[in-house]
Amino acid sequence: MADTPDKPSREQAEAAVRTLLAWAGEDPTREGLLDTPKRVVTAYGDWFSGYDDDPREYLARTFEEVAGYDEMIVLRDIEFESHCEHHMAPIIGKAHVGYLPNGKVVGISKLARVVETYARRFQVQEKMTAQIAQSIQDVLQPLGVGVVVEGAHECMTTRGVHKRGVSMITSKMLGMFRDDARTRAEFLRFIDVGPGR
Ligand SMILES: [Zn+2]
């Protein structure tokens, strides 16, 4: 993770993990837990690596020669792991991203990168959905963008109301995906979400 002036040191982060272990009722000096703070902090580096990346950079490299292809491009079932900013608990799910190009297309792996970068931050699913859509809209300037995110929130499945198998669906539609019912319906048919699933 990037170093910023007021960012705590690794040692401070590990001490915070020891505090949480003790607060939960553990003895952080117990042998099995000795390396846990180190592992947790390393895992955080992975789960929250999205703060180091600018998703818009992934979208900046576009191809203009697409032989006049002007139909919808959809990447569905992009798996992601994120963490809710309210409980720091995992959100596990899938994102579906579609856009209607306006002369410029981007390599499809870049769409998955954009999802991953926003997911690897503390998130609110609604915000993440909007961020993915807006970054594609701003950089590619397509005729429209649709993003649908399905997420299971462990803060809800493993605690609180303990509802397993519940997933939350959020969507953000921009341009023709918002204004044209047929475009939106085509997208939803491609990703197989919505009425009649
Ligand atoms: Zn939560």
Residues whose N, C-alpha, C, O or C-beta is under 5 A from the ligand:
A	BS01	ZN	C84 H86 H87 C155
